[in-house]
Amino acid sequence: MSAIFTVSELTRSVKNLLEAEFPFVWVRGQATNVARPASGHVYFTLSDGDAALSVVWFKSAQSSAAPVERGGERINPLTGEVEEDEGGATLTGATLEDGQEVLCAGRLNVYEPRGQYQLVAELVQDQGMGDLAMAFEALKRKLAAKGYFDTGRKLDLPRDPARVALVTSPTGAAVRDFLRIAQTRGAGAEIRIYPTLVQGEQAPARIAAALDLADDDGWAEVAVLIRGGGSLEDLWAFNTEPVADAIFRARLPVVSGVGHEPDVTIADLVADRRAATPSHAAQELWPRRETMAQRVDVLDMALNRAYTGWLSGKAAAFEHLRKGLTWLSPARRLERTEDDFGWLLTRLDDAGRDIFYNSLLDLRSCADRLDRAFGPRRLDAAGREASGLTLRLGRAFGPRTVDEAGRETAGLLRRLNGGANRLAETAGRGLELAGTALRGLDPEAPLARGYSLVRIARTGGFLRDPAEVAEGDALDIRVRDGRVAAVVTGGSNENEEKE
């Protein structure tokens, strides 16, 4: 089932839809039923023979378009420009007449008390201006076909430019507004004005020449084309092909700030950036200084965070390298070697010492047996036995035989004595080497050099690693001249470092 509206709800919905769809329009027709009440507003009907449209022209909009006399010259209050002649196509509430062909610019709205839509006029011009509107559309189609409006060819604006070429009339209100905004924004810039006419028949050629000069100088980072607001006729110089060509061929980025917010010119469409007003053009070029200061603060904090992180990483890497160098240093290597040697000594327990002593006794027994086998008494006995044999042989055989046997026996004795001496020397050297080796393996020998053997009372084994004990464990420390009792009271720095 369809929703049921009240009259107010339906009218308000139509109002919102209509005003959103037509925020600003140009309408051409014949003015009829012109009414001028005491309020100063003008009400009339705009028709073309087939349809009619109610128009309201408020007094404030009329005064903004009416030229004023100042110093004998006619000044347009919308643009600040001096009008060349006394005539003009811009009408006022007093000059609008019934039956006059006019071109109206404004916005559509709905007058809710009557449920009637109407045009709120911002500008009313003589019908002759309709020809300019058609010329504007024709040039717009021509340049669009040539690619003048393509976004792909448009240049990016420099960020916070330091050198700006300003193409405008040096005496208009637009240049003052632009310079006033420029003084309050950005980090400071040089602005070079390229003066030109901005209205009249000679204006298009002058504007194009000023743009070309700014581009050829190669001094500026960006060119800005500005003019105050006005009627379509007042702004017509910026709707011409020479100006569009100059903007299109410029190597500098071009910003166009022509007229007021509703005004859209050909120059705006061709330019790299369109600004709604001359003041807005300055705002497009330079950021607010408060924003820049905030950005600096953000970057400063980010830099501090990055530096702190970098410094922490370097410190961690340095500590890692320091520990590695400490572990590989000669002093630490010597300490570890001494610890390993002490640990090997502790491996020789009571059973090891018994083996050592038994080996020593065995060596001494071997020496005694060698002495008994090849000592002087044994050799003397052998000599006496040989002499007896000689006498027996002498009696058994003749002198010659005895002499030969004696000589042979003497040779054998010499060989026997030499072999016995060599064997005794070899055995003595072996005994001496074995004694030296055994003395080096004596587990009690390091005690004389200041080392100690530490036993864990709880397990009875030797202490080899700090991780084998805990706080409160009893220790038995053996030194050269006795024993010392100790108790573990804390952790080990060595252990912490290894961990």
VOGU-3710 file (C-alpha; in Angstrom, 3 decimals, decimal comma):
1> msaiftvsel> 0,000/0,000/0,000  1,392/3,458/-0,957  2,348/5,884/1,810  -0,067/8,685/2,582  1,537/12,161/2,741  0,272/15,316/4,287  0,298/18,368/2,033  3,279/19,790/3,943  5,221/16,529/3,701  4,627/16,182/-0,020
11> trsvknllea> 5,479/19,825/-0,709  8,651/19,577/1,362  9,707/16,412/-0,478  9,161/18,084/-3,858  11,092/21,152/-2,630  14,097/19,082/-1,523  14,142/17,085/-4,761  13,785/20,126/-7,025  16,360/22,284/-5,278  18,885/19,453/-5,204
21> efpfvwvrgq> 18,413/18,702/-8,909  18,631/22,351/-10,107  21,028/24,253/-7,812  21,806/26,864/-10,510  20,232/27,367/-13,958  20,073/29,825/-16,830  16,557/30,467/-18,228  15,640/32,608/-21,225  12,165/34,078/-21,901  9,899/37,120/-21,925
31> atnvarpasg> 9,289/39,064/-18,707  5,592/39,749/-18,000  3,497/40,809/-15,032  6,407/42,769/-13,558  5,528/43,884/-10,001  7,561/46,144/-7,685  6,152/46,216/-4,134  7,461/48,602/-1,430  9,956/45,972/-0,194  12,097/46,607/-3,274
41> hvyftlsdgd> 11,817/42,998/-4,486  10,715/42,413/-8,094  8,243/39,695/-9,056  7,532/38,729/-12,665  6,651/35,836/-14,894  9,076/34,404/-17,427  7,384/32,767/-20,408  8,155/31,544/-23,906  4,618/31,095/-25,243  4,321/27,439/-24,217
51> aalsvvwfks> 5,069/27,618/-20,488  5,412/30,148/-17,696  7,743/30,342/-14,685  7,355/32,578/-11,645  10,480/34,588/-10,830  11,389/36,523/-7,682  14,293/38,969/-7,806  15,234/40,024/-4,313  16,486/43,534/-3,600  19,895/42,302/-2,356
61> aqssaapver> 20,558/40,511/-5,660  19,587/43,656/-7,627  21,980/45,906/-5,701  24,896/43,501/-6,179  24,494/43,745/-9,958  23,823/47,485/-10,329  26,823/49,656/-11,352  27,713/52,568/-9,067  29,148/55,981/-9,864  32,563/56,767/-8,313
71> ggerinpltg> 34,845/59,576/-9,391  32,946/60,022/-12,637  33,360/56,311/-13,526  30,862/53,448/-13,468  32,127/50,655/-11,193  30,692/47,149/-11,238  30,407/46,175/-7,535  30,577/42,446/-8,331  33,940/42,693/-10,111  35,460/46,003/-9,048
81> eveedeggat> 36,116/46,707/-12,743  35,498/50,030/-14,507  32,803/49,644/-17,160  33,832/51,054/-20,543  30,469/52,577/-21,541  27,359/53,722/-19,772  25,158/51,143/-21,348  25,201/47,537/-20,380  23,268/44,378/-20,632  22,961/43,869/-16,833
91> ltgatledgq> 19,507/45,032/-15,775  18,239/46,373/-12,457  14,817/46,154/-10,871  14,051/49,641/-12,099  14,999/49,012/-15,732  13,148/45,710/-16,194  10,012/46,185/-18,276  7,048/44,067/-19,319  7,562/42,275/-22,620  11,333/42,511/-22,455
101> evlcagrlnv> 13,330/39,447/-23,600  15,686/38,569/-20,768  18,148/35,892/-19,645  17,871/34,966/-15,959  20,368/33,077/-13,834  19,445/31,674/-10,441  18,238/28,702/-8,455  14,906/26,910/-8,333  13,007/26,592/-5,084  9,484/25,819/-3,872
111> yeprgqyqlv> 7,379/28,448/-2,042  5,707/26,098/0,415  2,691/28,262/1,510  1,399/28,177/-2,065  2,963/24,916/-3,199  4,481/26,783/-6,139  7,941/26,401/-7,602  9,764/29,537/-8,711  13,103/30,854/-9,894  15,088/32,963/-7,414
121> aelvqdqgmg> 17,043/35,227/-9,772  20,610/36,218/-8,988  21,214/37,969/-12,291  18,889/39,331/-15,022  20,356/40,340/-18,373  19,006/41,608/-21,625  18,164/38,985/-24,265  21,205/39,966/-26,235  23,199/37,941/-23,744  21,492/34,802/-24,955
131> dlamafealk> 23,687/34,849/-28,021  26,783/34,751/-25,769  25,425/31,724/-23,949  24,979/29,905/-27,237  28,480/30,911/-28,332  29,798/29,611/-25,003  28,208/26,196/-25,569  29,467/26,044/-29,164  33,075/26,789/-28,121  32,782/24,350/-25,260
141> rklaakgyfd> 31,796/21,517/-27,623  34,612/22,428/-30,047  37,337/22,443/-27,396  36,025/19,264/-25,763  36,362/17,482/-29,103  40,013/18,662/-29,300  40,765/17,233/-25,856  41,235/20,571/-24,066  39,219/19,387/-21,053  40,750/15,908/-20,672
151> tgrkldlprd> 41,870/15,263/-17,111  44,777/13,097/-18,317  46,637/16,108/-19,754  46,279/18,286/-16,671  49,330/18,929/-14,493  49,595/18,565/-10,734  50,077/21,724/-8,715  53,327/22,159/-6,766  52,970/21,872/-3,012  53,393/25,249/-1,277
161> parvalvtsp> 54,974/26,977/-4,343  57,654/29,585/-3,677  57,303/31,470/-7,023  53,900/32,307/-8,517  53,059/34,167/-11,755  49,792/36,110/-11,277  48,018/37,060/-14,529  45,337/39,658/-13,769  44,457/43,352/-13,711  46,777/44,993/-11,157
171> tgaavrdflr> 44,058/47,476/-10,063  41,100/45,154/-9,522  39,673/43,880/-6,245  40,613/40,323/-7,208  44,380/40,927/-6,915  43,957/42,488/-3,472  41,936/39,505/-2,231  44,493/37,072/-3,635  47,460/38,848/-2,033  45,653/39,178/1,297
181> iaqtrgagae> 45,068/35,409/1,493  48,605/34,648/0,259  50,111/36,612/3,177  48,427/34,342/5,721  49,164/30,938/4,206  52,092/28,762/3,221  55,754/29,174/4,076  56,156/32,400/2,123  56,311/32,983/-1,627  57,335/35,493/-4,295
191> iriyptlvqg> 54,455/36,661/-6,487  55,183/38,323/-9,819  52,212/40,085/-11,429  51,845/39,930/-15,195  49,380/42,790/-15,834  46,666/42,454/-18,442  43,214/43,643/-19,375  40,501/41,312/-18,110  37,509/42,827/-19,915  36,830/44,255/-23,370
201> eqapariaaa> 37,644/43,381/-26,958  41,427/43,485/-26,463  41,366/41,421/-23,287  41,593/37,902/-24,871  44,782/38,697/-26,793  46,304/40,490/-23,788  45,503/37,603/-21,428  46,983/35,056/-23,859  50,156/37,154/-24,262  50,587/37,516/-20,486
211> ldladddgwa> 50,211/33,754/-19,994  52,746/33,050/-22,745  55,198/35,522/-21,186  54,864/33,935/-17,752  55,398/30,490/-19,274  58,416/31,555/-21,372  60,156/33,305/-18,460  60,629/29,939/-16,735  60,715/31,689/-13,357  57,454/30,622/-11,764
221> evavlirggg> 56,367/27,222/-10,516  52,699/27,872/-11,304  50,612/30,469/-13,155  47,362/31,860/-11,699  44,687/33,552/-13,804  42,139/35,520/-11,730  39,324/38,045/-12,135  36,421/39,152/-9,974  32,846/38,133/-10,651  30,472/39,724/-13,122
231> sledlwafnt> 27,967/39,061/-15,840  28,498/36,651/-18,685  29,474/39,592/-20,883  31,960/40,872/-18,282  33,647/37,470/-18,105  33,518/36,830/-21,841  37,254/37,329/-22,368  37,784/34,081/-20,418  35,364/32,262/-22,743  37,409/32,846/-25,885
241> epvadaifra> 39,570/30,508/-27,921  42,839/32,526/-27,679  42,780/32,305/-23,873  41,900/28,592/-24,012  44,802/27,972/-26,444  47,262/29,833/-24,194  46,244/27,779/-21,164  46,387/24,535/-23,149  49,926/25,104/-24,460  51,338/26,356/-21,165
251> rlpvvsgvgh> 54,098/24,209/-19,692  53,400/25,606/-16,245  50,430/24,339/-14,241  47,635/26,919/-14,550  45,056/27,754/-11,877  41,947/29,638/-12,970  40,000/31,638/-10,385  37,537/33,671/-12,430  34,284/35,143/-11,135  32,207/33,899/-8,246
261> epdvtiadlv> 31,161/30,387/-7,227  28,374/29,964/-9,872  30,535/31,341/-12,704  32,135/28,681/-14,896  34,238/29,825/-17,840  36,070/28,094/-20,652  39,310/29,071/-18,907  38,143/27,179/-15,796  37,512/24,038/-17,836  40,890/24,100/-19,640
271> adrraatpsh> 42,999/25,042/-16,598  44,810/22,390/-14,558  42,865/23,471/-11,465  39,653/25,493/-11,206  39,108/27,744/-8,176  35,688/29,158/-7,345  37,007/32,682/-6,626  40,338/34,559/-6,622  40,564/34,032/-2,855  39,922/30,340/-3,333
281> aaqelwprre> 42,770/30,233/-5,875  45,177/31,354/-3,149  43,750/28,731/-0,803  44,338/26,048/-3,448  48,016/26,995/-3,745  49,095/27,324/-0,126  48,044/25,310/2,943  47,059/26,969/6,198  50,015/27,685/8,429  48,269/26,030/11,361
291> tmaqrvdvld> 47,976/22,867/9,271  51,651/23,089/8,326  52,655/23,512/11,979  50,563/20,503/12,950  52,142/18,512/10,136  55,608/19,477/11,390  54,655/18,282/14,878  53,412/14,970/13,495  56,608/14,482/11,486  58,736/15,454/14,492
301> malnraytgw> 57,038/12,854/16,682  57,364/10,231/13,945  61,069/11,084/13,567  61,610/10,753/17,306  59,876/7,375/17,344  61,912/6,179/14,371  65,174/7,410/15,919  64,382/5,795/19,259  63,590/2,498/17,546  66,744/2,689/15,457
311> lsgkaaafeh> 68,844/3,480/18,524  67,299/0,598/20,471  68,061/-1,785/17,613  71,676/-0,620/17,431  72,039/-0,948/21,207  70,685/-4,509/21,118  73,049/-5,393/18,268  75,979/-3,839/20,133  75,150/-5,805/23,293  74,944/-9,003/21,265
321> lrkgltwlsp> 78,352/-8,338/19,709  79,819/-7,391/23,098  78,709/-10,692/24,601  80,108/-12,561/21,621  83,466/-10,807/21,886  83,547/-11,409/25,634  82,941/-15,117/25,112  85,660/-15,329/22,439  88,247/-13,153/24,238  91,645/-14,755/25,154
331> arrlertedd> 91,056/-14,093/28,859  87,730/-15,944/28,821  89,244/-18,732/26,738  92,035/-19,129/29,308  89,465/-19,182/32,111  87,476/-21,877/30,334  90,667/-23,903/29,758  91,538/-23,666/33,434  88,013/-24,680/34,369  88,173/-27,649/32,003
341> fgwlltrldd> 91,551/-28,680/33,460  90,177/-28,421/36,987  87,164/-30,439/35,964  89,433/-33,163/34,501  91,363/-33,243/37,738  88,173/-33,728/39,696  87,433/-36,733/37,512  90,295/-38,536/39,293  88,475/-39,612/42,448  89,793/-41,927/45,146
351> agrdifynsl> 89,733/-44,929/42,791  91,873/-42,987/40,304  94,419/-42,136/42,938  94,603/-45,803/43,967  95,309/-46,775/40,361  97,971/-44,083/40,211  99,717/-45,367/43,380  99,483/-49,025/42,247  101,026/-48,111/38,902  103,849/-46,375/40,706
361> ldlrscadrl> 104,490/-49,493/42,857  104,462/-51,681/39,762  107,077/-49,452/38,151  109,272/-49,655/41,267  108,919/-53,468/41,337  109,993/-53,637/37,701  113,015/-51,520/38,520  113,972/-53,878/41,371  113,672/-56,930/39,117  115,819/-55,268/36,488
371> drafgprrld> 118,379/-54,418/39,116  118,443/-58,000/40,366  118,671/-59,381/36,816  121,357/-57,063/35,459  122,936/-55,442/38,521  126,687/-55,644/39,522  126,242/-58,731/41,748  124,631/-60,619/38,933  127,463/-59,626/36,603  130,139/-60,631/39,162
381> aagreasglt> 128,547/-64,046/39,574  128,481/-64,465/35,814  132,177/-63,491/35,675  133,156/-66,014/38,340  131,139/-68,663/36,578  132,935/-67,832/33,304  136,366/-68,061/35,021  135,509/-71,465/36,419  134,410/-72,602/32,994  137,695/-71,307/31,578
391> lrlgrafgpr> 139,742/-73,333/34,021  137,688/-76,391/33,270  138,082/-75,826/29,561  141,842/-75,294/30,032  142,099/-78,593/31,762  139,873/-80,199/29,143  141,553/-78,706/26,129  145,060/-77,568/25,341  146,463/-74,075/25,831  145,589/-73,029/22,324
401> tvdeagreta> 142,064/-74,132/22,680  141,868/-72,473/26,012  143,241/-69,236/24,668  140,753/-69,216/21,842  137,931/-70,048/24,193  139,170/-67,333/26,568  139,208/-64,757/23,840  135,715/-65,789/22,717  134,455/-65,715/26,290  135,947/-62,243/26,786
411> gllrrlngga> 134,122/-61,033/23,666  130,859/-62,475/24,890  131,343/-60,848/28,269  131,950/-57,482/26,637  128,780/-57,882/24,540  126,815/-58,995/27,549  127,994/-56,033/29,596  127,155/-53,604/26,738  123,670/-55,077/26,230  122,961/-55,055/29,947
421> nrlaetagrg> 124,025/-51,427/30,242  121,890/-50,382/27,297  118,882/-52,271/28,624  119,318/-50,711/32,033  119,542/-47,212/30,516  116,432/-47,748/28,385  114,466/-49,114/31,314  115,628/-46,183/33,473  114,483/-43,609/30,921  111,093/-45,356/30,589
431> lelagtalrg> 110,736/-45,389/34,346  111,591/-41,701/34,561  109,010/-40,782/31,832  106,337/-42,907/33,467  107,036/-41,241/36,802  106,767/-37,799/35,252  103,448/-38,711/33,567  102,022/-40,115/36,757  103,086/-37,050/38,725  101,248/-34,885/36,177
441> ldpeaplarg> 98,078/-36,935/36,719  98,243/-36,660/40,473  94,811/-35,126/41,439  96,357/-33,530/44,514  99,103/-31,743/42,614  96,824/-28,806/41,481  95,936/-28,220/45,134  99,484/-27,045/45,714  98,995/-24,413/42,991  95,909/-22,901/44,655
451> yslvriartg> 93,096/-24,975/43,076  90,468/-26,753/45,167  88,091/-29,703/44,832  84,463/-29,020/45,721  82,036/-31,794/46,605  78,268/-31,416/46,944  77,287/-32,807/50,342  73,822/-33,679/49,124  75,014/-35,899/46,237  78,638/-36,638/47,169
461> gflrdpaeva> 79,808/-35,779/43,681  82,208/-33,063/42,580  80,788/-29,648/41,610  81,278/-29,065/37,876  78,476/-26,628/36,927  76,731/-23,862/38,925  73,402/-25,286/37,790  74,077/-28,442/39,913  73,569/-26,579/43,213  70,776/-24,502/44,695
471> egdaldirvr> 70,680/-21,955/47,450  71,234/-23,635/50,820  73,238/-26,640/49,530  76,232/-27,635/51,714  79,663/-27,878/50,049  82,925/-29,627/51,085  85,942/-27,752/49,697  89,296/-29,548/49,765  92,465/-27,425/49,593  96,135/-28,286/49,870
481> dgrvaavvtg> 96,358/-28,254/53,669  92,835/-29,327/54,652  89,106/-28,967/54,063  86,632/-26,072/54,262  82,844/-26,345/54,723  80,626/-23,875/52,798  76,941/-23,210/52,034  75,493/-21,829/48,748  73,854/-18,445/49,460  72,933/-17,078/45,995
491> gsneneeke> 72,981/-17,430/42,178  76,035/-17,290/39,887  76,880/-14,335/37,625  78,628/-16,783/35,303  75,446/-18,800/35,094  73,354/-15,714/34,369  75,701/-14,623/31,624  75,616/-18,046/29,961  71,830/-18,016/30,101
//
